[in-house]
Amino acid sequence: MTEERLSFQAEVSRLLDIVAHSLYSEKEVFLRELVSNASDACDRLRYAALTQPELSADDPTLKVRLLVDKDARTLTVADNGIGMNREDLVENLGTIARSGTAAFMKSLEGAEKGDGKKDVNLIGQFGVGFYSAFMAADKVTVLTRKAGEAHGWRWESDGKGEFTIAEADGLSRGTRIVLHLRDGDDEYLDETRLGGIVRKYSDHIAIPILFGEGEDAKALNSASALWTRSKSEITADQYKEFYHHVGHAFDDPWLTLHWRAEGALEYTNLLYVPSTKPFDLFDPKRAHRVKLYVKRVFITDAAEGLIPPYLRFLRGVVDSEDLPLNISREMLQHNPMLAKIKAGITRRVLSELSKKAKDSENAAEYDKFWENFGAVLKEGLYEDYEHRDELLKLLRFRTTAGEELVSLEQYVARMKEGQDAIYTISGDDIDTLLRSPQLEGFKAKGVEVLLLTDPVDEFWMPSVGVYDGKPFKSVTRGGADLGKIKGEEPEKPEEKAPEGELTDLLALLKLTLSDAVKDVRKSERLTDSAVCLVADDNDMDMHLERLLKQHKQLNGEVGKRILEINPSHALIKRLAERAKGSGATDALEDAAWLLLDQARIVEGEPLPDPAAFARRLASAMEKGLA
């Protein structure tokens, strides 16, 4: 077969350009990434060989080797794991075949200034650790043969936009990555230097990492599964490096959980909560990245029934003593033992998060966790009724009371006299919400309102309904009754339009806007703005309706809203005076439509007739300047 020359995916080319032209304070991490990938390849072969023992029969002792050729100035990372075929090489080494490519591109834009530390973080964060080889090499050759296949393959690239693939005969099973080192990187040809890097980053890997070939090869790591050791034998640095390995991560863990469950079911857990968001956190598949082992044999890193989707940010290892070694991935989905392990993990993780949330002296640490993973954790409120009470205690919110995150317990404790509901408002971002006219009356009385900006809020809140006997109530609904709440009162009450004049104006507005709104009524919530739109008590929340329309989950037109007018606003008082007994005029009808369009604009809703709005606005300005 002739050699093929192919181009990298655009994202890969940009990443390689950063790698090749940036200086790194921790260049040695390339070896950690390559050894970690080699270990994963051995794990996958071990699992495949459970049902197809012939795959590893010719070379059953799995290992990783580091080989150096000082004359040729090459460093080779070799494994006898699962190996790759042509399709694997194109998919794994030429493309970032991940749903998070868009997120990758966004983060990459900020790294092009050559911030070395950030560049390294990107490589690990997006699961493309192989490309870190170009930190130390100006050319990389990959020789590989997949277990069970006859033909081997040779992949080669200088990291400048293209790679070649050709068939290669006489290869043993597994993968050999040959790094042609850059000038000045001869330290990676030294056994002592390489051994130090392996012991620093990869000592915990359960597969032997050897230096050299044959019987003279020297073991560089202790090759014992870290999670099987006693906690007292493991240092903080060892825990941290195992997190880097198992999570393919460059950040440090926010929380480390290591425990052994004993009794009717025995299993060991070493789980981590990251300190930064994984790039695929909001992938529609909602898959976790916790690896399942049975008696220290890798089974899968995608066991659907192992971790609830709302805890998918967890990284680490679960090792069961009771599951059968030959269990298939399909059987795992409905395995009762796995369901019990999942329940035990969920209880323990929520318990540890609860301890962190209650630690008032380190509230800022929990706030960091919440900013990263709060939106995901809230999914459990409508998916996991059994743990709803524990999850409610973990919730934190931004509110109109200030910058600090607030728990529901804190909110309820400072509710005003006469307040019988937990008030909320939903939108796309905090700043826009804080400017919302619906909040004016609540701010004036000092009534705190929860600011909700996660789309998931629209789904868990109706499902939960109440907290501590207090219903959740959106301030954008028509029935918000501020009159019965004893809050802060203004020193001087606002002068309102006379009741008779206001009644005439309301009648005129209802008549003019009859087909566009559900009702027109005076407002208790407005203090500064002239008008606002609200939903009726039994109608869908306005923000939820917009979300559903954006995602094409709602057919037909947006439901009709209630237009509320502020009887204390100078414009409303002037219009009420004009409307007194005069009936509808062209000017008042134009004013009615302008008020409605103004309310729509403030809500972020599109105007149904922008041309008519522009005409009416120009006419009103002309008359005002006359």
N, C-alpha and C positions, 0 to 999 in steps of 0.2 A: 504494500500500500504506500502511495506517495505521501509526502509530508503536506499537511494542511496548514495554511496561515490564516488565523482568525483575529478579529479585533475584540478587545475588551468592551464590555458594556460601558456606557459613558460614565456612570458613577464610579466604576472600578478605575478607569483611566485617571479620573480626578483624584481619587484616593491615592493611587500609586504615585502621582505627581507630588502630592503632599509628603508622602513617606520618603521619596527620593531626595527632596530638596529641603527638608527640615532637619534641625539638629535636635537630638533627644537627650534628656538628662538620664533616662533609664533605657538606653538602647538594648540592654541585655534581656528585656522582657520578650524580645522576639523568640528566644529559645524556649521560654516558658510556654508561649502560644503553640509553637510547633510540637513540643513534647506533649502538651495537653491534647492536641489533635491526634497525635499518634496513640495516646492512651485510649481516647474515645474509639479509634478504629479497632483497637484490640478488644475493647468491651463489646463492640457490635459483632465482631466475629465470634466471640465466646457465646453470645446469645444465639446467633444464627446456628452455631454448631450443636446446640441442644437438640434441635430437630433434624439437622443435617450434619451428623458427625464427620462425614467425609470431607467437609470444607476445611477442617483443621487437622485432619489425620496425618498429613505429610509432615507437619511441623506444629505439634500441639502446645509447645511451651511458648506462651506469648511474652514478648519483650520489646523494649525500645533500645536502639543502639545509637551512640554518637560516634562518628568516625571522622578522622581528620587526615588530610593529605597536605603536608606542609609545602611540598614542592609545587603542587597544583594550586595551593591556597584555597582548598575547599573544606567545608564542614558539611557532613551528611547526617541527617536525622532519619533513621530507618526504623520501620516497624514491620512485624509480620501479622498485621491485622487484616481487616476485611478487604482493603485495597479498593481501587477504582477502575472503571472502564471508561471508554471514550465519553459517554454521556455524562458520567459523574464529573469528569475533568472539566468539561465545558460548563456544566451547571455550577460546580463548586468553586472553580478557580477562574472562571471568566465572567461570572454574573453574580450580582447580589440578588439572589432569587428569594427575596423576602418581601412581605407585605409592608414592611416599614421603610421601603426605599424612599418614599416621599419625605419621611422624617429624617432619614439619613442625609438626603440632599439639603434639607433646611439647615441641619447642624453643620454640614460640611461647608456651607457658605461662610460661617463664622470662623472657620479654621484656616482659611486660605491665607491669613496674614502671617502664618508660620508660628503660631503659638504651639510649641512642641508638646507641652504637657496635654493640651486639649486634643491635639492630633492623636496622641497615644490613646486617650480616653475614647475617641471616636472609633478607633480600630477595634477595641475590645467591645464597646457598647453595641456595635452593629454586627457582631458575630462574624467578623471577617479577619480573624487572627492570622490566617495564612499569609496575608499580604504584608504582615510585619516582617517577613523574611527580607523584604527589600530595604529594611532599615540598615542591614549589615551587608547585603549582597547587591551587586550590580547585574547579576544574572542568576536565575534560579532554574534548575532542571528537576523535573519530577519523573521518576521511573516507577511504574506501578502495574500490578496485575491483580484483578479482583478474584477473590476466592471463588472457586468453581468454574472459572472461565480459562480458556486455553491461551488467549492472546494477551500480551502486555502492551503498555502504551508509554510513550515518552512525550512529556509536556515541557516546553521551555519558553522563557520570556526574559527580556531585559527590563520589564516594567515600564516600557515607554509607549504603550498603546496597543501592542500586538502580542500574540503568542502562537506557537506552533504545536501541532499534535501529529504524531506518527506512530505506527505500530512498532513494537520493540520485542524481539524474541529473546528467549532464554532468561526471563525474569522470574524470580521466586515470588510467592504470594506476599502481598503487602505493598508498602510504599516507601520509597527512598527519596527524600528531598535533599538535593545537592545545592548548597549555597556557594557561589563563587564570590568570595569576600571582597569588599571594597578595600581600596588602599587605606592603610591605617587601622584596620580591624583585625590584625594578626593575633590579638589577645584571645580570639575565639578559636584559635588552633591549639591553645594550651590546655592540657588535661586538668591542671589544678584550677584554672579559671572556670572551665566548664563544670567541673565538679562542684565548685562553690555556688554557681548559679543554680544547678539542679537541687542542691541541698537547701538553698534559700527558697526556691519557688515550688519545687516538685517532689519534695521528700515524701509527701503523703500519698503519692500515687501508688496504687497497689500492684502495679506491674513493674518488674525490674527495669531500671534504666542503666544500661551498661556502656562503658567506654571501651571501644575496641571490639575485635572479632575473636571467635574461637575460645578456647579454654582460658586464655590469658586475659579475657575481658574483665574489667573491674566494675563492681556494682557501685553506683553513685548515689543511690537512695535506699531508704530502709524498706521500701516496698511492702508496707503494711497499711491496710485501709484505716484512715485516720478516725473514722466514726466508730470503729470497734475498740479504740483505746479508751482508757479511763479519762475523765475530764481533768483529773489532777495531773495527768502525764502530758497534757497538751498545752503549749504556750499560746499566748494571744497572737503572736506572729504566725504560728502554724495554722490556727483557725482562720486567720485572715488570708493566708496564701491558699488554703483549701477553697475558700470562697472564690478567690480569683480563678482557680482551676475549674471548679464545678459550675460556676456561673459565667465563665468566660468574661469576667468583669474586671475593670480597672479601679473602680471606686472601693471604698472600705465598707464593710457591712454596718448597717445602723443597729441591728440586733442579731445576736447569735444564740440559737436554741439547740442544745444537745442533751438528749435524754433517751432513756431506754424504757419502753413499756413492757411490763412483765405480768404474767397471769395466764388467763386462758389463751391469750394471743400475745406473742412476743415479737417486738420489732424495735429497731433503733433508728433514731431520727437525728440528723444534723442539718438544721434549717437556718436560713439567713433571710433577714429583711434588708434589701439594698438601701443605700443612702441616696441613690439617684434613680430616676424613673428608667426602667428598661424601655428601649425604643419601641417595642411591640406591645406595650401595655394595653393599648386600646385596639389591638387587632381584633377584627370581628370573630375570629375563631376562639378568642378568650382562653387560649391554651396556657398551661403552666409549664415550668421548666425544671421541675423537681425530678430527679432520677430515682427510679425504683430498682432496687437490688433484691435478690433472693439468695440468702446465705452467701453474701458478698459477690454474687454473680450478677452482672448488669442485665436487666431485662428490657427497660424502655425508659425514655424521658418524656413520654406522652401518655401515661396511664390516665384515661379520662376520669376514672372514679377515685383518684387518689387525693386530689386537692380541689376544694370548691373553687369555681371560677372567680369568686370575689376575693380569693387569696392568691391569685395567680402571680402576684409579684414575688412570691417566695422563691428562693433558690436553695438547692441542697440535695440531700440524699435521704431516702427511706429504705431501710434494709430489713426485710421480713425473714423470720425463721420458719414460718408456717406455710407460706404459699408454696405450691409445687414449682420446682425448677423448670419444668417443661410447659408452664402456663403460657398460653398464647395471648397476644394483645387483644384479640376478640373476646376471649374468656374473661379478661380482666374487667371488662365493662360491667359485668353482672355478677362479679364475685362477692359473696357476702363478707368474706374476711377483709377484702379491700375496703368495703363500706365501713367496717368497724375501725380500720386504721384511719380512714378519712375522718370519722367522727372524733377519734382520739386526738388527731392532729389539730382539727378545728378548735376543739375545747382548749387545748394547750396554748395555741397561738393567740386566741382571743383573750385568754387569761393573762398571758404575758403582756399583751397590748394594753389591757386594762390596768395592770400595774404601772406601766409607763404613763398612761393617761392620768392616773391619780397622783403622780409624783409632781407636786406643785413646785418644788424647788428646781425642777428641770423641765418646766412647761414648754420652754422654747424648743427642746429636743423633740417632744411629742408633736409640736406644731410643724416641725420639718417633715416628720413622717406623714402628717395629715395633708400637708400641701402636695406631697408626692402621690399618696395612695388613697386619700379620702374618697375621691370620686369612685374608685373601684370598690372600696369597702362598702359603700352605700348600696351597691347592687345586692348585697346579702339581705337587705331589709325586706325586699319583696321575693327573694329566692329561698331564704332560709328562716322560716318562721320559728324554728326551734331555738335559734340563737338571736332572735330579734332584740330581746331585752338587753343582752350584752352589747350588741352592736349600737343600740341607741345611746348607751352610755359613752361610747367611743366617739360619737359625732362631735364635730366642731364647726362653728359657723362664723363668718364675718357678719356684723350687724351694723345698724345705724348708730350704735352707741360708741363706736370707736374702732381702732385698728386691731385690737386684740381678738383672738379667736375665742368663741364662747361655747360652752356646753349647754345642752338643753336644761340640765339641772340649774345652771347659773341663770339662764334666761327666766325660767319659771320663778326662781327665788326673788327676782327683781321686777316682776310684773306689777303694774299699777293697780290701785284699788278700783274695782269695777271691771277690770280686764279679765275676760273669761276665755280668751283664745290666744294661741301662739301665732303672731302675725308674720307673714312671709311675703316676699316679692321675688319673682323669677325674671332673669334676663341673661344677656350674653356676657356682660362684664360688670364689675363692681362700680366703676365710675359712671356708667350710663344709668345704673339702678339708682345711685345716690342722687341723680338729677331728676328722677321721675316725679312728676306732679302728684302721683297717687300717695307719695310719702309725706307731703307737706303737712297735712293735719296731724299725722302721727309724730312727726318731728316737733311740731308746735306744742304738743302735749307731753313730749318726752317719752312716748311709747316706743319701745325698742322693736325693730323689725329685722327678721333674718333675711340676709341677702343671698339668694341662691343663683349660682351661675353654672352648675353642672347639669347637663341634659337629664341625667339619671334622677335628679330631684323631682322632676315632673311625674315620675313613676312610683318611687318609693313612698312619697308623701301621701297620696291617696290610699295606698295599700296599708300604711300604718294608721293614718287617720287621727290618732290622739296620742298624747304623751302626758302621763301623770294626770289623766282626766281632762286635759286641755286640748281642744281640737286645733289642728293646723288650719289657718285661714288666710287666703291670699288677700292682700290689700287692693288688688285689682278687681275684686268682686264687688258687686253693688251693695251688698248688705253690711259693709264694715260700719259698725255703729260706734262712733267716737263719743257720742253725747253722754253715754253712761259711764265712761272712764274718767276717773278723777285724776287728772294729770296736771301739768303746769299750765296755768291760764295766762293769757296775755294781760298786761297791765291795763291796756285800754282796748275794749272790744271794738272790732272793726264795724264801721257803719255799713249797713246792708241796703240793698235796693228795697224800696217799700214793697210790702207783700202784694198789693194789688198790681203794681207795675210788673213785678216779677212773674206773677201769674199770667199776665198778658204776653210777656216775652216767652215764657215756657210754651204757651199755647201756639204762638207763632212759630217757634222753632220746631215743635212737634209736627205742625201742619206742613212746614217747608221740607223737613227732612224725613218725612214719614216712611219713605221707601228705603232710606239709608241707615236708619238707626232703630233700635228696639224701643227706646224711650229717651226722653229728655227730662232731667230733674235737677234740683238744686243739690249742691254738694256740701257734705260736712268735712270732707278730707282736704279740700283746696284752701290754701291761704295766700299763695302768691300768683299762681297761674289762673288764667281765665276759665279754662276748660280742661277736661280729660275724658278719656274713654275708659269704661269699666265693663266687666262681664257680669251678666246676671248671676244670681246665686247658683242656679242650676245649670249654667252653661259651662262649656270648657274654658279653662284658663287661657288667657290670650297668648301667653308665651308658648304654652304647649301647642296651641293651634298653629302658631307660626312654625314651630319646629316640625310638626307633622306635614305641613304644607311644603316646607323646604325639602323634606325627604320623600315627598310624593306619597305619603301615607294617608293623605286626606284628600278626598275628591270633592269637587264643587267649590262654591265660594266660601269665603270666611264668614262665620256667623255674625249676625247683627249685634252691635254693641249698644250700651247705654251711654249717652252723652251727659256728663255732669257739668253744670256751670257754677261758677263761684259768685254768689250774690254780693260779695264784698269787693269784687274787682271793679276798678274804675270803668273798664270797657263794658262789662255786663250792666253796671248801673246806668251808663249812658244809653246803651241799647234798650234797657227796660223803660227808660224815660221816653225814648223815641217810639217804643211799641205801644205805649199807653193809649188805648182806645183808637189808634190810628189804623189798625189792621196791617196786612202785609203790603209792603212796598218793594220795588226792585232793589233798593239799597239795603233794606233789612233782610231780604231773601239772600242777597249776595253775602251779607255779613254772616248769616246762618251757615252757609256753605263754607265760608272762610274759617269759621270757628271749628267746624267738623274737620276740615282738612288740616288745620293747625294741630288738633288733637291727634290726628293720624300720623303726622310728621313726628311729633314728640314720641309716639309709640314705635316709630321705626317701620310703620306700615306704608306700602306704596300708595300713591294717590291714584284713584281710578281714572281721573281726568285731569292730568297736569295742565293741559291747555286752558281749560275752564278756570282752574285755580289761578293761573298766571293772569288771565283776563280780569277776573274779579279783584285780584290784588292790585293790578295797575289802576283799575277804576277807583278803588278805595283810596289809593295814594294820590291820585289826581284830585279827587274831591277834598282830601285833607290838605292839599297844598293850595287849593283855590282861595 
